[in-house]
Structure formats: C-alpha cells, structure tokens
Amino acid sequence: MSLSQVLPEVPPAERAPDAAWADEVRALAERRNAVVLAHNYQVPAIQDVAHHVGDSLALSRIAAAADADTIVFCGVHFMAETAKILAPDKTVLIPDARAGCSLADSITADELRAWKAEHPGAVVVSYVNTTAAVKAETDVCCTSSNAVEVVESIPADREVLFLPDQFLGAHVRRVTGRENMHVWAGECHVHAGINGAELTAKAEADPDAELFVHPECGCATSALYLAGAGAVPAERVKILSTGGMLDEARETRAKSVLVATEIGMLHQLHRAAPEVDFRPVNDRASCTYMKMITPEALLRSLRDGTDEVHVDPELAARGRAAVQRMIEIGRPGGGE
C-alpha cells in the first residue's frame, strides 16, 4: 500500500513553538551545515524559521545551488525526492517520511508504463508533483505555471500523455485546444475538495474580490465560467500557481482576494501584501500530509538526522533529464 492510499491521522497537539524553539532550530542547522526549506503549505512557524520558503521546484533548485551539506525539506515526500534528484551529492532529510501526497500516489511507474504501451510514440508530460519513479518514465516535466508552454512545444502530430492531475490537464487542454492529449484521472484530494459551489457563493457574497485559483482545484472550471458568464469580471479571475499567486499579490489593487488553494498559502500572501484581505474559498482545505511536518519533527530531524531520503541513482539520472528538458523549453516559473 502506498503512502497516501489511507489518510494519516492528524498529529497530536504540540507545545506552540516559541523563540527558544526557533533559536534551537537555527543553531542545529548551523551546526549541521544545513539549509531548511519550507513549502508554502507548511504551518506558519516552520515557514518563519526556514531559510527559504516557496514551491517544491523552486526549493529543489535552491537545494541544488545551496552551499550546504544537508537539505532539510519541510514538505511532502516527492518534494524531498526532487531535491535529491537535483542535488544527488547532498544529504536530504524530510522531518517525517510518512508525509506522502495523494496526487503523487495517484499514478505508479507500473501504471505509467502500461499507459505508454497503449500509446506508443506518445510524449509523456509529468507534473513535478510525482514520484522519482514516475519522473524516470517521463519525457519532460512541467509545473502548473509552464504546463501550457511545455505542451505547446511538442509537435502537433504527437500524442501527449499528461499526468497525473486531471484538473491541471483539463486547464492545459482548454488553453491549447489540443485534441490528441490524454489526461490521467488523478487529483490532489485537498484541491479537488475546493468546489465550484463554494467559490460561486463566496464570489457572490464579495463581488469586488479578485479570485486566485490554483489550476489543481476542482473549482477552476467554475471560476472561468463565472468570468465567461459575467458574474465576475474576467480580469478578476486569475488561474495561478503558488508562485504566481505571490507575484499577483504584490501587484493587486484589490482590497480583498478569495484564494482557492491549500490554506497554508495565506501566510505568505499576507506577508506579501498585508493590506489586502486574503480569504480562503474553503477554510477546511488543509493538507494533513503537509501538517505532519511539525515543529517537533523539524527539531528532531536536525538533531538526529531523521528521515533521510534516498533515490536510486539510475532513476535519479532519468528523472533529472526530464526536469532539465522542462528548463530548456522555458522558465519553469513558480513551480506548482
């Protein structure tokens, strides 16, 4: 059974991290010559103590360039794997190896190989939110911010197998108009749960708000429908990666923004534009896997070296080639 076929229990309550905790984290990181990376969906205390905060691909590229012996990746397991793929000579730790991902686990390498056999000659495009084994079976990776660009770079007469997220795939197919693109029926359970009815109700209650919608969300189509129907001005509906949300937050002139993604993102948005009222479309959209990386787990990882991430060198080399092809096509932008 894979990491994420069964949702984990919510971690037990811990003592709220304080200044002494933060000082100990920083001291241990310096002693270990470690850089602490935190994904945008982590709890605020971990985001605040990390050396760098961002999306998974941006953090992995920071890991590769960092002048550090050890990378402590506060995120989910595929993200730490990606860091190891791009930084094979560094020690990569994840504070809790049980932190999986329902989206990454929605397709296995065996399933991908069987799908490829059904479509010989097709080009495989994998979202970076995939395991190392799946990346190794991939022709080119993509992020949510450059998925359209990656698919458009493929000759029009070549079939495309796009995986694993069905909502991002539907968005790419809608934008490109590509008919020979097959989309895997995977999803992030958190993003899929942010539905169109919730978005519509929130937008109707605040007609002046802008909408920041992640393309993994089940409500992305509803957001575009609201714009097309005139219920929300089209210029107020923005389909954005997490990095794109931060860029847009710094530029927006709106007083309020409805945000459709995991609620951990709100912390960075408030920091980017404290004068804007950022509110979640679904305030229950919290990833249990992300929240398994607790302040106590981070401290333990730095102190005891748990849990180290390993990727088979041959798989890593093949996966690295797929990521590199993406970078050669165009700027990967804000990652997922």
Contacts in CASP RR format, 6 or more apart in sequence:
PFRMAT RR
TARGET T0000
AUTHOR 0000-0000-0000
METHOD contacts of the structure
MODEL  1
MSLSQVLPEVPPAERAPDAAWADEVRALAERRNAVVLAHNYQVPAIQDVA
HHVGDSLALSRIAAAADADTIVFCGVHFMAETAKILAPDKTVLIPDARAG
CSLADSITADELRAWKAEHPGAVVVSYVNTTAAVKAETDVCCTSSNAVEV
VESIPADREVLFLPDQFLGAHVRRVTGRENMHVWAGECHVHAGINGAELT
AKAEADPDAELFVHPECGCATSALYLAGAGAVPAERVKILSTGGMLDEAR
ETRAKSVLVATEIGMLHQLHRAAPEVDFRPVNDRASCTYMKMITPEALLR
SLRDGTDEVHVDPELAARGRAAVQRMIEIGRPGGGE
2 105 0 8 1.000
2 108 0 8 1.000
3 77 0 8 1.000
3 98 0 8 1.000
3 99 0 8 1.000
3 100 0 8 1.000
3 101 0 8 1.000
3 105 0 8 1.000
4 100 0 8 1.000
4 101 0 8 1.000
4 102 0 8 1.000
4 104 0 8 1.000
4 105 0 8 1.000
4 289 0 8 1.000
5 105 0 8 1.000
7 102 0 8 1.000
7 189 0 8 1.000
7 288 0 8 1.000
8 98 0 8 1.000
8 288 0 8 1.000
8 289 0 8 1.000
8 292 0 8 1.000
10 288 0 8 1.000
10 291 0 8 1.000
11 291 0 8 1.000
11 292 0 8 1.000
11 294 0 8 1.000
14 294 0 8 1.000
14 295 0 8 1.000
14 296 0 8 1.000
16 45 0 8 1.000
17 45 0 8 1.000
17 49 0 8 1.000
17 295 0 8 1.000
21 45 0 8 1.000
21 295 0 8 1.000
21 299 0 8 1.000
22 45 0 8 1.000
22 48 0 8 1.000
22 49 0 8 1.000
24 299 0 8 1.000
25 36 0 8 1.000
25 49 0 8 1.000
25 298 0 8 1.000
25 299 0 8 1.000
25 302 0 8 1.000
26 49 0 8 1.000
28 34 0 8 1.000
28 299 0 8 1.000
28 302 0 8 1.000
28 303 0 8 1.000
29 35 0 8 1.000
29 36 0 8 1.000
29 51 0 8 1.000
29 72 0 8 1.000
29 302 0 8 1.000
32 69 0 8 1.000
32 70 0 8 1.000
32 302 0 8 1.000
32 305 0 8 1.000
33 68 0 8 1.000
33 69 0 8 1.000
33 70 0 8 1.000
34 68 0 8 1.000
34 69 0 8 1.000
34 70 0 8 1.000
34 71 0 8 1.000
34 72 0 8 1.000
34 93 0 8 1.000
34 302 0 8 1.000
35 51 0 8 1.000
35 52 0 8 1.000
35 62 0 8 1.000
35 63 0 8 1.000
35 66 0 8 1.000
35 68 0 8 1.000
35 70 0 8 1.000
35 71 0 8 1.000
35 72 0 8 1.000
36 49 0 8 1.000
36 50 0 8 1.000
36 51 0 8 1.000
36 52 0 8 1.000
36 72 0 8 1.000
36 74 0 8 1.000
36 298 0 8 1.000
36 302 0 8 1.000
37 50 0 8 1.000
37 51 0 8 1.000
37 52 0 8 1.000
37 53 0 8 1.000
37 54 0 8 1.000
37 59 0 8 1.000
37 62 0 8 1.000
37 63 0 8 1.000
37 71 0 8 1.000
37 72 0 8 1.000
37 73 0 8 1.000
37 74 0 8 1.000
37 83 0 8 1.000
38 46 0 8 1.000
38 47 0 8 1.000
38 49 0 8 1.000
38 50 0 8 1.000
38 52 0 8 1.000
38 53 0 8 1.000
38 54 0 8 1.000
38 59 0 8 1.000
38 74 0 8 1.000
38 75 0 8 1.000
39 53 0 8 1.000
39 54 0 8 1.000
39 55 0 8 1.000
39 56 0 8 1.000
39 59 0 8 1.000
39 74 0 8 1.000
39 75 0 8 1.000
39 76 0 8 1.000
39 79 0 8 1.000
39 290 0 8 1.000
40 47 0 8 1.000
40 53 0 8 1.000
40 54 0 8 1.000
40 55 0 8 1.000
40 242 0 8 1.000
40 243 0 8 1.000
40 262 0 8 1.000
40 264 0 8 1.000
40 265 0 8 1.000
40 267 0 8 1.000
40 268 0 8 1.000
41 75 0 8 1.000
41 262 0 8 1.000
41 264 0 8 1.000
41 265 0 8 1.000
41 287 0 8 1.000
41 290 0 8 1.000
42 50 0 8 1.000
42 53 0 8 1.000
42 74 0 8 1.000
42 75 0 8 1.000
42 264 0 8 1.000
42 290 0 8 1.000
42 293 0 8 1.000
43 264 0 8 1.000
43 291 0 8 1.000
43 293 0 8 1.000
43 294 0 8 1.000
43 295 0 8 1.000
44 264 0 8 1.000
44 267 0 8 1.000
45 295 0 8 1.000
46 74 0 8 1.000
46 293 0 8 1.000
46 295 0 8 1.000
46 298 0 8 1.000
47 53 0 8 1.000
47 267 0 8 1.000
47 268 0 8 1.000
49 298 0 8 1.000
50 74 0 8 1.000
52 59 0 8 1.000
52 62 0 8 1.000
53 268 0 8 1.000
54 242 0 8 1.000
54 243 0 8 1.000
54 268 0 8 1.000
55 143 0 8 1.000
55 241 0 8 1.000
55 242 0 8 1.000
55 243 0 8 1.000
55 334 0 8 1.000
55 335 0 8 1.000
55 336 0 8 1.000
56 75 0 8 1.000
56 78 0 8 1.000
56 79 0 8 1.000
56 82 0 8 1.000
56 128 0 8 1.000
56 129 0 8 1.000
56 335 0 8 1.000
56 336 0 8 1.000
57 82 0 8 1.000
57 128 0 8 1.000
57 143 0 8 1.000
57 323 0 8 1.000
57 332 0 8 1.000
57 333 0 8 1.000
57 334 0 8 1.000
57 335 0 8 1.000
57 336 0 8 1.000
58 243 0 8 1.000
58 333 0 8 1.000
58 334 0 8 1.000
58 335 0 8 1.000
59 73 0 8 1.000
59 79 0 8 1.000
59 83 0 8 1.000
60 79 0 8 1.000
60 82 0 8 1.000
60 83 0 8 1.000
60 85 0 8 1.000
60 86 0 8 1.000
60 87 0 8 1.000
61 86 0 8 1.000
63 71 0 8 1.000
63 73 0 8 1.000
63 83 0 8 1.000
63 86 0 8 1.000
63 87 0 8 1.000
63 90 0 8 1.000
63 92 0 8 1.000
64 83 0 8 1.000
64 86 0 8 1.000
64 87 0 8 1.000
66 87 0 8 1.000
66 90 0 8 1.000
68 90 0 8 1.000
69 90 0 8 1.000
69 91 0 8 1.000
70 90 0 8 1.000
70 91 0 8 1.000
70 92 0 8 1.000
70 93 0 8 1.000
71 80 0 8 1.000
71 83 0 8 1.000
71 87 0 8 1.000
71 90 0 8 1.000
71 91 0 8 1.000
71 92 0 8 1.000
71 93 0 8 1.000
72 93 0 8 1.000
72 94 0 8 1.000
72 95 0 8 1.000
72 298 0 8 1.000
72 301 0 8 1.000
72 302 0 8 1.000
73 79 0 8 1.000
73 80 0 8 1.000
73 83 0 8 1.000
73 92 0 8 1.000
73 93 0 8 1.000
73 94 0 8 1.000
73 309 0 8 1.000
74 94 0 8 1.000
74 95 0 8 1.000
74 293 0 8 1.000
74 298 0 8 1.000
75 94 0 8 1.000
75 99 0 8 1.000
75 290 0 8 1.000
75 293 0 8 1.000
76 99 0 8 1.000
76 100 0 8 1.000
76 101 0 8 1.000
76 104 0 8 1.000
76 287 0 8 1.000
76 289 0 8 1.000
76 290 0 8 1.000
77 94 0 8 1.000
77 97 0 8 1.000
77 99 0 8 1.000
77 100 0 8 1.000
77 101 0 8 1.000
77 104 0 8 1.000
77 131 0 8 1.000
77 309 0 8 1.000
78 100 0 8 1.000
78 101 0 8 1.000
78 104 0 8 1.000
78 129 0 8 1.000
78 130 0 8 1.000
78 131 0 8 1.000
78 132 0 8 1.000
80 92 0 8 1.000
80 93 0 8 1.000
80 94 0 8 1.000
80 309 0 8 1.000
81 131 0 8 1.000
81 132 0 8 1.000
81 309 0 8 1.000
81 311 0 8 1.000
82 128 0 8 1.000
82 132 0 8 1.000
82 135 0 8 1.000
82 323 0 8 1.000
83 90 0 8 1.000
83 92 0 8 1.000
83 309 0 8 1.000
84 90 0 8 1.000
84 92 0 8 1.000
84 132 0 8 1.000
84 309 0 8 1.000
84 310 0 8 1.000
84 311 0 8 1.000
84 316 0 8 1.000
85 132 0 8 1.000
85 135 0 8 1.000
85 311 0 8 1.000
85 316 0 8 1.000
85 319 0 8 1.000
85 320 0 8 1.000
85 323 0 8 1.000
86 320 0 8 1.000
86 323 0 8 1.000
88 311 0 8 1.000
88 313 0 8 1.000
88 316 0 8 1.000
91 308 0 8 1.000
92 308 0 8 1.000
92 309 0 8 1.000
93 301 0 8 1.000
93 302 0 8 1.000
93 305 0 8 1.000
93 306 0 8 1.000
93 307 0 8 1.000
93 308 0 8 1.000
93 309 0 8 1.000
94 293 0 8 1.000
94 301 0 8 1.000
94 307 0 8 1.000
94 309 0 8 1.000
95 293 0 8 1.000
95 294 0 8 1.000
95 297 0 8 1.000
95 298 0 8 1.000
95 300 0 8 1.000
95 301 0 8 1.000
95 306 0 8 1.000
95 307 0 8 1.000
96 292 0 8 1.000
96 293 0 8 1.000
96 294 0 8 1.000
96 297 0 8 1.000
96 307 0 8 1.000
97 306 0 8 1.000
97 307 0 8 1.000
97 309 0 8 1.000
98 292 0 8 1.000
99 289 0 8 1.000
99 290 0 8 1.000
99 292 0 8 1.000
99 293 0 8 1.000
100 289 0 8 1.000
101 129 0 8 1.000
101 188 0 8 1.000
101 289 0 8 1.000
102 187 0 8 1.000
102 188 0 8 1.000
102 189 0 8 1.000
102 190 0 8 1.000
102 289 0 8 1.000
103 127 0 8 1.000
103 129 0 8 1.000
103 164 0 8 1.000
103 165 0 8 1.000
103 186 0 8 1.000
103 187 0 8 1.000
103 188 0 8 1.000
103 189 0 8 1.000
103 191 0 8 1.000
103 216 0 8 1.000
104 129 0 8 1.000
104 130 0 8 1.000
104 131 0 8 1.000
104 134 0 8 1.000
104 164 0 8 1.000
105 131 0 8 1.000
106 164 0 8 1.000
106 184 0 8 1.000
106 185 0 8 1.000
106 186 0 8 1.000
106 187 0 8 1.000
107 130 0 8 1.000
107 134 0 8 1.000
107 163 0 8 1.000
107 164 0 8 1.000
107 184 0 8 1.000
107 186 0 8 1.000
108 131 0 8 1.000
108 133 0 8 1.000
108 134 0 8 1.000
109 131 0 8 1.000
109 133 0 8 1.000
109 134 0 8 1.000
109 136 0 8 1.000
109 137 0 8 1.000
112 124 0 8 1.000
112 134 0 8 1.000
112 137 0 8 1.000
112 138 0 8 1.000
112 163 0 8 1.000
113 137 0 8 1.000
115 161 0 8 1.000
115 163 0 8 1.000
115 182 0 8 1.000
115 184 0 8 1.000
116 122 0 8 1.000
116 124 0 8 1.000
116 137 0 8 1.000
116 161 0 8 1.000
119 159 0 8 1.000
119 161 0 8 1.000
119 182 0 8 1.000
121 158 0 8 1.000
121 159 0 8 1.000
122 158 0 8 1.000
122 159 0 8 1.000
122 160 0 8 1.000
122 161 0 8 1.000
122 182 0 8 1.000
123 139 0 8 1.000
123 140 0 8 1.000
123 154 0 8 1.000
123 158 0 8 1.000
123 159 0 8 1.000
123 160 0 8 1.000
123 161 0 8 1.000
124 137 0 8 1.000
124 138 0 8 1.000
124 139 0 8 1.000
124 140 0 8 1.000
124 161 0 8 1.000
124 163 0 8 1.000
125 138 0 8 1.000
125 139 0 8 1.000
125 140 0 8 1.000
125 141 0 8 1.000
125 142 0 8 1.000
125 147 0 8 1.000
125 150 0 8 1.000
125 151 0 8 1.000
125 154 0 8 1.000
125 160 0 8 1.000
125 161 0 8 1.000
125 162 0 8 1.000
125 163 0 8 1.000
126 134 0 8 1.000
126 135 0 8 1.000
126 137 0 8 1.000
126 138 0 8 1.000
126 140 0 8 1.000
126 141 0 8 1.000
126 142 0 8 1.000
126 163 0 8 1.000
126 164 0 8 1.000
126 322 0 8 1.000
127 141 0 8 1.000
127 142 0 8 1.000
127 143 0 8 1.000
127 144 0 8 1.000
127 147 0 8 1.000
127 163 0 8 1.000
127 164 0 8 1.000
127 165 0 8 1.000
127 168 0 8 1.000
127 336 0 8 1.000
128 141 0 8 1.000
128 142 0 8 1.000
128 143 0 8 1.000
128 323 0 8 1.000
128 335 0 8 1.000
128 336 0 8 1.000
129 164 0 8 1.000
129 165 0 8 1.000
129 188 0 8 1.000
129 336 0 8 1.000
130 138 0 8 1.000
130 141 0 8 1.000
130 163 0 8 1.000
130 164 0 8 1.000
132 311 0 8 1.000
132 312 0 8 1.000
132 315 0 8 1.000
132 316 0 8 1.000
132 319 0 8 1.000
133 315 0 8 1.000
134 163 0 8 1.000
134 164 0 8 1.000
135 141 0 8 1.000
135 315 0 8 1.000
135 318 0 8 1.000
135 319 0 8 1.000
135 322 0 8 1.000
135 323 0 8 1.000
136 314 0 8 1.000
136 315 0 8 1.000
136 316 0 8 1.000
136 318 0 8 1.000
136 319 0 8 1.000
136 322 0 8 1.000
137 318 0 8 1.000
138 319 0 8 1.000
138 322 0 8 1.000
139 322 0 8 1.000
139 325 0 8 1.000
140 150 0 8 1.000
140 322 0 8 1.000
140 325 0 8 1.000
140 326 0 8 1.000
140 329 0 8 1.000
141 150 0 8 1.000
141 319 0 8 1.000
141 322 0 8 1.000
141 323 0 8 1.000
141 325 0 8 1.000
141 326 0 8 1.000
142 150 0 8 1.000
142 151 0 8 1.000
142 326 0 8 1.000
143 241 0 8 1.000
143 326 0 8 1.000
143 332 0 8 1.000
143 333 0 8 1.000
143 334 0 8 1.000
143 335 0 8 1.000
143 336 0 8 1.000
144 168 0 8 1.000
144 214 0 8 1.000
144 215 0 8 1.000
144 216 0 8 1.000
144 241 0 8 1.000
144 334 0 8 1.000
144 335 0 8 1.000
144 336 0 8 1.000
145 240 0 8 1.000
145 241 0 8 1.000
145 243 0 8 1.000
145 244 0 8 1.000
145 332 0 8 1.000
145 333 0 8 1.000
145 334 0 8 1.000
145 335 0 8 1.000
146 326 0 8 1.000
146 329 0 8 1.000
146 330 0 8 1.000
146 331 0 8 1.000
146 332 0 8 1.000
146 333 0 8 1.000
146 335 0 8 1.000
147 162 0 8 1.000
147 168 0 8 1.000
147 169 0 8 1.000
147 171 0 8 1.000
147 172 0 8 1.000
147 215 0 8 1.000
148 172 0 8 1.000
148 175 0 8 1.000
148 176 0 8 1.000
149 329 0 8 1.000
149 330 0 8 1.000
150 326 0 8 1.000
150 329 0 8 1.000
151 160 0 8 1.000
151 162 0 8 1.000
151 172 0 8 1.000
151 176 0 8 1.000
151 178 0 8 1.000
151 181 0 8 1.000
152 176 0 8 1.000
153 329 0 8 1.000
154 160 0 8 1.000
156 178 0 8 1.000
156 180 0 8 1.000
157 180 0 8 1.000
158 180 0 8 1.000
159 180 0 8 1.000
159 181 0 8 1.000
159 182 0 8 1.000
160 178 0 8 1.000
160 180 0 8 1.000
160 181 0 8 1.000
160 182 0 8 1.000
161 182 0 8 1.000
161 184 0 8 1.000
162 168 0 8 1.000
162 169 0 8 1.000
162 172 0 8 1.000
162 173 0 8 1.000
162 181 0 8 1.000
162 182 0 8 1.000
162 183 0 8 1.000
162 184 0 8 1.000
163 183 0 8 1.000
163 184 0 8 1.000
163 186 0 8 1.000
164 184 0 8 1.000
164 186 0 8 1.000
165 184 0 8 1.000
165 186 0 8 1.000
165 187 0 8 1.000
165 188 0 8 1.000
165 216 0 8 1.000
166 183 0 8 1.000
166 184 0 8 1.000
166 185 0 8 1.000
166 186 0 8 1.000
166 187 0 8 1.000
167 187 0 8 1.000
167 191 0 8 1.000
167 192 0 8 1.000
167 215 0 8 1.000
167 216 0 8 1.000
167 217 0 8 1.000
167 218 0 8 1.000
167 220 0 8 1.000
167 221 0 8 1.000
168 215 0 8 1.000
168 216 0 8 1.000
169 181 0 8 1.000
169 183 0 8 1.000
169 215 0 8 1.000
170 183 0 8 1.000
170 220 0 8 1.000
170 221 0 8 1.000
171 215 0 8 1.000
171 220 0 8 1.000
171 239 0 8 1.000
172 178 0 8 1.000
172 181 0 8 1.000
173 181 0 8 1.000
173 183 0 8 1.000
174 224 0 8 1.000
187 216 0 8 1.000
187 218 0 8 1.000
188 216 0 8 1.000
190 262 0 8 1.000
190 285 0 8 1.000
190 286 0 8 1.000
190 287 0 8 1.000
191 214 0 8 1.000
191 216 0 8 1.000
191 217 0 8 1.000
191 218 0 8 1.000
191 261 0 8 1.000
191 262 0 8 1.000
191 285 0 8 1.000
192 216 0 8 1.000
192 217 0 8 1.000
192 218 0 8 1.000
193 217 0 8 1.000
193 218 0 8 1.000
193 282 0 8 1.000
193 285 0 8 1.000
194 217 0 8 1.000
194 218 0 8 1.000
194 219 0 8 1.000
194 260 0 8 1.000
194 261 0 8 1.000
194 281 0 8 1.000
194 282 0 8 1.000
194 285 0 8 1.000
195 218 0 8 1.000
195 219 0 8 1.000
195 222 0 8 1.000
195 282 0 8 1.000
196 218 0 8 1.000
196 219 0 8 1.000
196 221 0 8 1.000
196 222 0 8 1.000
196 223 0 8 1.000
197 222 0 8 1.000
198 219 0 8 1.000
198 281 0 8 1.000
198 282 0 8 1.000
199 211 0 8 1.000
199 213 0 8 1.000
199 219 0 8 1.000
199 222 0 8 1.000
199 223 0 8 1.000
199 226 0 8 1.000
199 258 0 8 1.000
199 260 0 8 1.000
199 281 0 8 1.000
200 222 0 8 1.000
200 226 0 8 1.000
200 231 0 8 1.000
202 209 0 8 1.000
202 258 0 8 1.000
202 279 0 8 1.000
202 281 0 8 1.000
203 209 0 8 1.000
203 211 0 8 1.000
203 226 0 8 1.000
203 231 0 8 1.000
203 232 0 8 1.000
203 258 0 8 1.000
204 231 0 8 1.000
206 256 0 8 1.000
206 258 0 8 1.000
207 232 0 8 1.000
208 254 0 8 1.000
208 255 0 8 1.000
208 256 0 8 1.000
209 236 0 8 1.000
209 254 0 8 1.000
209 256 0 8 1.000
209 257 0 8 1.000
209 258 0 8 1.000
209 279 0 8 1.000
210 236 0 8 1.000
210 237 0 8 1.000
210 238 0 8 1.000
210 252 0 8 1.000
210 254 0 8 1.000
210 256 0 8 1.000
210 257 0 8 1.000
210 258 0 8 1.000
211 223 0 8 1.000
211 226 0 8 1.000
211 232 0 8 1.000
211 236 0 8 1.000
211 237 0 8 1.000
211 238 0 8 1.000
211 257 0 8 1.000
211 258 0 8 1.000
211 260 0 8 1.000
212 238 0 8 1.000
212 240 0 8 1.000
212 245 0 8 1.000
212 248 0 8 1.000
212 249 0 8 1.000
212 257 0 8 1.000
212 258 0 8 1.000
212 259 0 8 1.000
212 260 0 8 1.000
212 261 0 8 1.000
212 269 0 8 1.000
213 219 0 8 1.000
213 220 0 8 1.000
213 223 0 8 1.000
213 237 0 8 1.000
213 238 0 8 1.000
213 239 0 8 1.000
213 240 0 8 1.000
213 260 0 8 1.000
213 261 0 8 1.000
213 281 0 8 1.000
214 220 0 8 1.000
214 239 0 8 1.000
214 240 0 8 1.000
214 241 0 8 1.000
214 242 0 8 1.000
214 245 0 8 1.000
214 260 0 8 1.000
214 261 0 8 1.000
215 239 0 8 1.000
215 240 0 8 1.000
215 241 0 8 1.000
216 261 0 8 1.000
216 336 0 8 1.000
217 260 0 8 1.000
217 261 0 8 1.000
219 260 0 8 1.000
219 281 0 8 1.000
220 239 0 8 1.000
220 260 0 8 1.000
223 232 0 8 1.000
223 237 0 8 1.000
223 239 0 8 1.000
223 260 0 8 1.000
224 237 0 8 1.000
224 239 0 8 1.000
226 232 0 8 1.000
226 237 0 8 1.000
227 233 0 8 1.000
227 234 0 8 1.000
227 236 0 8 1.000
227 237 0 8 1.000
228 234 0 8 1.000
236 254 0 8 1.000
238 248 0 8 1.000
240 248 0 8 1.000
241 333 0 8 1.000
241 334 0 8 1.000
241 335 0 8 1.000
241 336 0 8 1.000
242 261 0 8 1.000
242 265 0 8 1.000
242 334 0 8 1.000
242 335 0 8 1.000
242 336 0 8 1.000
243 333 0 8 1.000
243 334 0 8 1.000
243 335 0 8 1.000
244 333 0 8 1.000
244 334 0 8 1.000
245 259 0 8 1.000
245 261 0 8 1.000
245 265 0 8 1.000
245 269 0 8 1.000
246 268 0 8 1.000
246 269 0 8 1.000
246 272 0 8 1.000
249 257 0 8 1.000
249 269 0 8 1.000
249 272 0 8 1.000
249 273 0 8 1.000
249 276 0 8 1.000
249 278 0 8 1.000
250 272 0 8 1.000
250 273 0 8 1.000
252 273 0 8 1.000
252 276 0 8 1.000
254 276 0 8 1.000
255 276 0 8 1.000
255 277 0 8 1.000
256 276 0 8 1.000
256 277 0 8 1.000
256 278 0 8 1.000
256 279 0 8 1.000
257 269 0 8 1.000
257 276 0 8 1.000
257 277 0 8 1.000
257 278 0 8 1.000
257 279 0 8 1.000
258 279 0 8 1.000
258 280 0 8 1.000
258 281 0 8 1.000
259 265 0 8 1.000
259 266 0 8 1.000
259 269 0 8 1.000
259 278 0 8 1.000
259 279 0 8 1.000
259 280 0 8 1.000
259 281 0 8 1.000
260 280 0 8 1.000
260 281 0 8 1.000
260 282 0 8 1.000
261 285 0 8 1.000
262 285 0 8 1.000
262 286 0 8 1.000
262 287 0 8 1.000
262 290 0 8 1.000
263 280 0 8 1.000
263 283 0 8 1.000
263 285 0 8 1.000
263 286 0 8 1.000
264 286 0 8 1.000
264 290 0 8 1.000
266 278 0 8 1.000
266 280 0 8 1.000
269 276 0 8 1.000
269 278 0 8 1.000
270 276 0 8 1.000
270 278 0 8 1.000
300 306 0 8 1.000
301 307 0 8 1.000
326 332 0 8 1.000
END
